[in-house]
Amino acid sequence: MGVIIDLSGKKALVTGGSRGIGRATAILLAEAGADVVIHYQKQEKAAEETRQIAESKGVKALTFRAEMSRRQEVEVMVNSVLDKWGSIDILINNAGIWTYGEMGSLPEEVWRETMAVNLDGVYYVTNAVVPAMKKKQQGWIVNVASTAAVRGEALHSHYAASKGALVSLTKSLAVELAPYNIRVNCVAPGWVETDMCTEVFSDPAFKEKVRQSIPLKRIPPPEDIAGPILFLVSDQARHITGEILNVNGGAVLCGG
């Protein structure tokens, strides 16, 4: 069988690419032939390890540090990549944070931080990348939201609200950017075995409760989310835009 998904020559930027879903996605994009930029905020060593793995697939890879909540840093990153590579064909908006917050005692700074990283950061990088995509008359954008965006999540309302906004952003941009041959889609994962969940999964009883709540009876590794992302930026999905693809093992069965 020949190569089904071939991204040779494409340039991809993966935010939050040093670990978890971002890392798995960057490596899978590299395996498909895309050159990748691994963005990170703090995990420099992990980002460098991801870069080395990506380059072992025979592609070019870069790491870039930027605080997603700071527009200037994000714009410097995007402009630096465009100066070096000439284009950004694929943008994976994956960087995000997940923190506890009980309404009634939710500190404003916790709310603001979540919105700044999870929503403002997506706006900053997308706003900076889209002009280059329009100029080239092609582009693929995938936003990583969450099951929480479509069902809500108690004690994480600020997180759910930020991810719900990404769902609306995805649908709006899909229509707005379609005339420029730019497809915009969203992947909404449920529970995933990542660093973000390490603390809550340290309780074996809770982890087993989560596993049992999933019809497929498994908590997926990040690669199970990276696969659908790869599909959405491939020609196999050329007639799909504005889609919210829930990847949760059947845990939540509702439209985005």
Contacts in CASP RR format, 6 or more apart in sequence:
PFRMAT RR
TARGET T0000
AUTHOR 0000-0000-0000
METHOD contacts of the structure
MODEL  1
MGVIIDLSGKKALVTGGSRGIGRATAILLAEAGADVVIHYQKQEKAAEET
RQIAESKGVKALTFRAEMSRRQEVEVMVNSVLDKWGSIDILINNAGIWTY
GEMGSLPEEVWRETMAVNLDGVYYVTNAVVPAMKKKQQGWIVNVASTAAV
RGEALHSHYAASKGALVSLTKSLAVELAPYNIRVNCVAPGWVETDMCTEV
FSDPAFKEKVRQSIPLKRIPPPEDIAGPILFLVSDQARHITGEILNVNGG
AVLCGG
3 32 0 8 1.000
4 234 0 8 1.000
4 236 0 8 1.000
5 32 0 8 1.000
5 230 0 8 1.000
5 231 0 8 1.000
5 234 0 8 1.000
5 235 0 8 1.000
5 236 0 8 1.000
6 32 0 8 1.000
6 33 0 8 1.000
7 29 0 8 1.000
7 32 0 8 1.000
7 33 0 8 1.000
7 34 0 8 1.000
7 90 0 8 1.000
7 233 0 8 1.000
7 234 0 8 1.000
8 33 0 8 1.000
8 34 0 8 1.000
9 33 0 8 1.000
9 34 0 8 1.000
9 35 0 8 1.000
9 89 0 8 1.000
10 33 0 8 1.000
10 34 0 8 1.000
10 35 0 8 1.000
10 89 0 8 1.000
10 90 0 8 1.000
11 34 0 8 1.000
11 35 0 8 1.000
11 36 0 8 1.000
11 37 0 8 1.000
11 81 0 8 1.000
11 85 0 8 1.000
11 86 0 8 1.000
11 87 0 8 1.000
11 88 0 8 1.000
11 89 0 8 1.000
11 90 0 8 1.000
12 26 0 8 1.000
12 29 0 8 1.000
12 34 0 8 1.000
12 35 0 8 1.000
12 36 0 8 1.000
12 37 0 8 1.000
12 88 0 8 1.000
12 89 0 8 1.000
12 90 0 8 1.000
12 91 0 8 1.000
12 92 0 8 1.000
12 233 0 8 1.000
13 36 0 8 1.000
13 37 0 8 1.000
13 39 0 8 1.000
13 78 0 8 1.000
13 81 0 8 1.000
13 88 0 8 1.000
13 90 0 8 1.000
13 91 0 8 1.000
13 92 0 8 1.000
13 125 0 8 1.000
13 129 0 8 1.000
14 22 0 8 1.000
14 25 0 8 1.000
14 26 0 8 1.000
14 29 0 8 1.000
14 36 0 8 1.000
14 37 0 8 1.000
14 38 0 8 1.000
14 39 0 8 1.000
14 92 0 8 1.000
14 94 0 8 1.000
15 22 0 8 1.000
15 39 0 8 1.000
15 68 0 8 1.000
15 92 0 8 1.000
15 93 0 8 1.000
15 94 0 8 1.000
15 95 0 8 1.000
15 121 0 8 1.000
15 125 0 8 1.000
16 22 0 8 1.000
16 38 0 8 1.000
16 39 0 8 1.000
16 40 0 8 1.000
16 41 0 8 1.000
16 94 0 8 1.000
16 95 0 8 1.000
16 96 0 8 1.000
17 23 0 8 1.000
17 25 0 8 1.000
17 26 0 8 1.000
17 38 0 8 1.000
17 39 0 8 1.000
17 40 0 8 1.000
17 47 0 8 1.000
17 50 0 8 1.000
17 94 0 8 1.000
17 95 0 8 1.000
18 38 0 8 1.000
18 39 0 8 1.000
18 40 0 8 1.000
18 43 0 8 1.000
18 44 0 8 1.000
18 46 0 8 1.000
18 47 0 8 1.000
18 50 0 8 1.000
18 63 0 8 1.000
19 43 0 8 1.000
19 46 0 8 1.000
19 50 0 8 1.000
19 194 0 8 1.000
19 195 0 8 1.000
20 192 0 8 1.000
20 194 0 8 1.000
20 195 0 8 1.000
20 196 0 8 1.000
20 222 0 8 1.000
21 94 0 8 1.000
21 144 0 8 1.000
21 189 0 8 1.000
21 192 0 8 1.000
21 194 0 8 1.000
21 222 0 8 1.000
21 225 0 8 1.000
21 226 0 8 1.000
21 229 0 8 1.000
22 92 0 8 1.000
22 94 0 8 1.000
22 144 0 8 1.000
22 222 0 8 1.000
22 226 0 8 1.000
23 38 0 8 1.000
23 46 0 8 1.000
23 50 0 8 1.000
23 222 0 8 1.000
24 221 0 8 1.000
24 222 0 8 1.000
24 223 0 8 1.000
24 225 0 8 1.000
24 226 0 8 1.000
25 92 0 8 1.000
25 94 0 8 1.000
25 222 0 8 1.000
25 225 0 8 1.000
25 226 0 8 1.000
25 227 0 8 1.000
25 229 0 8 1.000
25 230 0 8 1.000
26 36 0 8 1.000
26 38 0 8 1.000
26 50 0 8 1.000
26 54 0 8 1.000
26 61 0 8 1.000
27 50 0 8 1.000
27 53 0 8 1.000
27 54 0 8 1.000
27 57 0 8 1.000
27 226 0 8 1.000
28 223 0 8 1.000
28 226 0 8 1.000
28 227 0 8 1.000
28 229 0 8 1.000
28 230 0 8 1.000
29 36 0 8 1.000
29 54 0 8 1.000
29 90 0 8 1.000
29 92 0 8 1.000
29 230 0 8 1.000
29 233 0 8 1.000
30 36 0 8 1.000
30 53 0 8 1.000
30 54 0 8 1.000
30 55 0 8 1.000
30 57 0 8 1.000
30 58 0 8 1.000
30 59 0 8 1.000
30 61 0 8 1.000
31 57 0 8 1.000
32 230 0 8 1.000
32 234 0 8 1.000
33 57 0 8 1.000
33 58 0 8 1.000
33 59 0 8 1.000
34 59 0 8 1.000
34 89 0 8 1.000
34 90 0 8 1.000
35 59 0 8 1.000
35 60 0 8 1.000
35 61 0 8 1.000
35 85 0 8 1.000
36 54 0 8 1.000
36 59 0 8 1.000
36 60 0 8 1.000
36 61 0 8 1.000
36 62 0 8 1.000
37 61 0 8 1.000
37 62 0 8 1.000
37 63 0 8 1.000
37 64 0 8 1.000
37 77 0 8 1.000
37 81 0 8 1.000
37 88 0 8 1.000
38 47 0 8 1.000
38 50 0 8 1.000
38 51 0 8 1.000
38 54 0 8 1.000
38 61 0 8 1.000
38 62 0 8 1.000
38 63 0 8 1.000
38 64 0 8 1.000
39 47 0 8 1.000
39 63 0 8 1.000
39 64 0 8 1.000
39 65 0 8 1.000
39 66 0 8 1.000
39 77 0 8 1.000
39 95 0 8 1.000
40 46 0 8 1.000
40 47 0 8 1.000
40 63 0 8 1.000
40 64 0 8 1.000
40 65 0 8 1.000
41 65 0 8 1.000
41 66 0 8 1.000
41 67 0 8 1.000
41 68 0 8 1.000
41 95 0 8 1.000
44 63 0 8 1.000
44 65 0 8 1.000
47 63 0 8 1.000
47 65 0 8 1.000
48 63 0 8 1.000
50 61 0 8 1.000
50 63 0 8 1.000
51 61 0 8 1.000
51 62 0 8 1.000
51 63 0 8 1.000
52 61 0 8 1.000
54 61 0 8 1.000
55 61 0 8 1.000
60 85 0 8 1.000
62 81 0 8 1.000
62 84 0 8 1.000
64 77 0 8 1.000
64 80 0 8 1.000
64 81 0 8 1.000
66 73 0 8 1.000
66 74 0 8 1.000
66 76 0 8 1.000
66 77 0 8 1.000
67 73 0 8 1.000
67 74 0 8 1.000
68 74 0 8 1.000
68 95 0 8 1.000
68 96 0 8 1.000
68 116 0 8 1.000
68 117 0 8 1.000
68 120 0 8 1.000
68 121 0 8 1.000
68 124 0 8 1.000
68 125 0 8 1.000
69 113 0 8 1.000
69 116 0 8 1.000
69 117 0 8 1.000
69 120 0 8 1.000
69 121 0 8 1.000
70 124 0 8 1.000
71 120 0 8 1.000
71 124 0 8 1.000
74 121 0 8 1.000
74 124 0 8 1.000
74 125 0 8 1.000
74 128 0 8 1.000
75 124 0 8 1.000
75 128 0 8 1.000
77 125 0 8 1.000
78 88 0 8 1.000
78 125 0 8 1.000
78 128 0 8 1.000
78 129 0 8 1.000
79 128 0 8 1.000
81 88 0 8 1.000
82 88 0 8 1.000
82 132 0 8 1.000
86 132 0 8 1.000
87 132 0 8 1.000
87 136 0 8 1.000
88 129 0 8 1.000
88 132 0 8 1.000
88 133 0 8 1.000
89 133 0 8 1.000
89 136 0 8 1.000
89 138 0 8 1.000
89 139 0 8 1.000
89 140 0 8 1.000
90 139 0 8 1.000
90 140 0 8 1.000
90 141 0 8 1.000
90 142 0 8 1.000
90 233 0 8 1.000
91 125 0 8 1.000
91 126 0 8 1.000
91 129 0 8 1.000
91 139 0 8 1.000
91 140 0 8 1.000
91 141 0 8 1.000
91 142 0 8 1.000
92 141 0 8 1.000
92 142 0 8 1.000
92 144 0 8 1.000
92 229 0 8 1.000
92 233 0 8 1.000
93 121 0 8 1.000
93 122 0 8 1.000
93 125 0 8 1.000
93 126 0 8 1.000
93 141 0 8 1.000
93 142 0 8 1.000
93 143 0 8 1.000
93 144 0 8 1.000
93 166 0 8 1.000
94 144 0 8 1.000
95 117 0 8 1.000
95 121 0 8 1.000
96 117 0 8 1.000
96 118 0 8 1.000
97 113 0 8 1.000
97 114 0 8 1.000
97 117 0 8 1.000
97 118 0 8 1.000
97 159 0 8 1.000
98 156 0 8 1.000
98 159 0 8 1.000
98 196 0 8 1.000
99 110 0 8 1.000
99 113 0 8 1.000
99 114 0 8 1.000
99 156 0 8 1.000
99 158 0 8 1.000
99 159 0 8 1.000
100 155 0 8 1.000
100 156 0 8 1.000
101 110 0 8 1.000
101 155 0 8 1.000
101 156 0 8 1.000
101 157 0 8 1.000
101 158 0 8 1.000
102 155 0 8 1.000
103 157 0 8 1.000
106 157 0 8 1.000
106 158 0 8 1.000
110 158 0 8 1.000
111 158 0 8 1.000
114 158 0 8 1.000
114 159 0 8 1.000
114 162 0 8 1.000
115 158 0 8 1.000
115 161 0 8 1.000
115 162 0 8 1.000
118 159 0 8 1.000
118 162 0 8 1.000
118 163 0 8 1.000
118 166 0 8 1.000
119 162 0 8 1.000
119 165 0 8 1.000
119 166 0 8 1.000
122 143 0 8 1.000
122 166 0 8 1.000
122 169 0 8 1.000
123 169 0 8 1.000
126 141 0 8 1.000
126 173 0 8 1.000
129 141 0 8 1.000
130 177 0 8 1.000
130 182 0 8 1.000
133 139 0 8 1.000
133 177 0 8 1.000
133 180 0 8 1.000
133 182 0 8 1.000
134 177 0 8 1.000
134 180 0 8 1.000
134 182 0 8 1.000
137 180 0 8 1.000
137 181 0 8 1.000
138 180 0 8 1.000
138 181 0 8 1.000
138 182 0 8 1.000
139 180 0 8 1.000
139 181 0 8 1.000
139 182 0 8 1.000
139 183 0 8 1.000
140 182 0 8 1.000
140 183 0 8 1.000
140 232 0 8 1.000
140 233 0 8 1.000
141 173 0 8 1.000
141 177 0 8 1.000
141 182 0 8 1.000
141 183 0 8 1.000
141 184 0 8 1.000
141 185 0 8 1.000
142 184 0 8 1.000
142 185 0 8 1.000
142 186 0 8 1.000
142 187 0 8 1.000
142 229 0 8 1.000
142 232 0 8 1.000
142 233 0 8 1.000
143 166 0 8 1.000
143 169 0 8 1.000
143 170 0 8 1.000
143 184 0 8 1.000
143 185 0 8 1.000
143 186 0 8 1.000
143 187 0 8 1.000
144 166 0 8 1.000
144 186 0 8 1.000
144 187 0 8 1.000
144 188 0 8 1.000
144 189 0 8 1.000
144 225 0 8 1.000
144 229 0 8 1.000
145 163 0 8 1.000
145 164 0 8 1.000
145 166 0 8 1.000
145 167 0 8 1.000
145 170 0 8 1.000
145 186 0 8 1.000
145 187 0 8 1.000
145 188 0 8 1.000
145 244 0 8 1.000
146 153 0 8 1.000
146 159 0 8 1.000
146 160 0 8 1.000
146 163 0 8 1.000
146 188 0 8 1.000
146 189 0 8 1.000
146 190 0 8 1.000
147 153 0 8 1.000
147 188 0 8 1.000
147 189 0 8 1.000
147 190 0 8 1.000
147 246 0 8 1.000
147 248 0 8 1.000
147 251 0 8 1.000
147 252 0 8 1.000
148 156 0 8 1.000
148 159 0 8 1.000
148 160 0 8 1.000
148 163 0 8 1.000
148 164 0 8 1.000
149 160 0 8 1.000
149 163 0 8 1.000
149 164 0 8 1.000
149 166 0 8 1.000
149 167 0 8 1.000
149 188 0 8 1.000
149 244 0 8 1.000
149 256 0 8 1.000
150 164 0 8 1.000
150 167 0 8 1.000
150 188 0 8 1.000
150 244 0 8 1.000
150 246 0 8 1.000
150 252 0 8 1.000
150 254 0 8 1.000
150 255 0 8 1.000
150 256 0 8 1.000
151 252 0 8 1.000
151 254 0 8 1.000
152 160 0 8 1.000
153 159 0 8 1.000
153 160 0 8 1.000
163 188 0 8 1.000
166 186 0 8 1.000
167 186 0 8 1.000
167 188 0 8 1.000
167 244 0 8 1.000
167 256 0 8 1.000
170 184 0 8 1.000
170 185 0 8 1.000
170 186 0 8 1.000
170 242 0 8 1.000
170 244 0 8 1.000
171 242 0 8 1.000
171 244 0 8 1.000
173 184 0 8 1.000
174 183 0 8 1.000
174 184 0 8 1.000
174 185 0 8 1.000
174 241 0 8 1.000
174 242 0 8 1.000
174 243 0 8 1.000
175 242 0 8 1.000
177 183 0 8 1.000
177 184 0 8 1.000
178 241 0 8 1.000
183 232 0 8 1.000
183 237 0 8 1.000
183 238 0 8 1.000
183 240 0 8 1.000
183 241 0 8 1.000
183 242 0 8 1.000
184 241 0 8 1.000
184 242 0 8 1.000
185 232 0 8 1.000
185 237 0 8 1.000
185 240 0 8 1.000
185 241 0 8 1.000
185 242 0 8 1.000
185 243 0 8 1.000
185 244 0 8 1.000
185 245 0 8 1.000
186 242 0 8 1.000
186 243 0 8 1.000
186 244 0 8 1.000
186 245 0 8 1.000
187 225 0 8 1.000
187 228 0 8 1.000
187 229 0 8 1.000
187 232 0 8 1.000
187 245 0 8 1.000
187 247 0 8 1.000
188 244 0 8 1.000
188 245 0 8 1.000
188 246 0 8 1.000
188 247 0 8 1.000
188 248 0 8 1.000
188 256 0 8 1.000
189 220 0 8 1.000
189 225 0 8 1.000
189 247 0 8 1.000
189 248 0 8 1.000
190 246 0 8 1.000
190 247 0 8 1.000
190 248 0 8 1.000
190 249 0 8 1.000
190 251 0 8 1.000
190 252 0 8 1.000
191 197 0 8 1.000
191 210 0 8 1.000
191 214 0 8 1.000
191 219 0 8 1.000
191 220 0 8 1.000
191 248 0 8 1.000
191 251 0 8 1.000
192 219 0 8 1.000
192 220 0 8 1.000
192 221 0 8 1.000
192 222 0 8 1.000
192 224 0 8 1.000
192 225 0 8 1.000
193 201 0 8 1.000
193 219 0 8 1.000
193 220 0 8 1.000
193 221 0 8 1.000
193 222 0 8 1.000
194 222 0 8 1.000
200 206 0 8 1.000
200 207 0 8 1.000
201 207 0 8 1.000
201 210 0 8 1.000
201 219 0 8 1.000
207 219 0 8 1.000
210 219 0 8 1.000
211 217 0 8 1.000
211 218 0 8 1.000
211 219 0 8 1.000
213 251 0 8 1.000
214 248 0 8 1.000
214 249 0 8 1.000
214 250 0 8 1.000
214 251 0 8 1.000
215 249 0 8 1.000
215 250 0 8 1.000
215 251 0 8 1.000
216 249 0 8 1.000
216 250 0 8 1.000
218 249 0 8 1.000
220 247 0 8 1.000
220 249 0 8 1.000
224 247 0 8 1.000
225 247 0 8 1.000
228 245 0 8 1.000
228 247 0 8 1.000
231 237 0 8 1.000
232 240 0 8 1.000
232 243 0 8 1.000
232 245 0 8 1.000
244 255 0 8 1.000
244 256 0 8 1.000
246 252 0 8 1.000
246 253 0 8 1.000
246 254 0 8 1.000
246 255 0 8 1.000
246 256 0 8 1.000
END
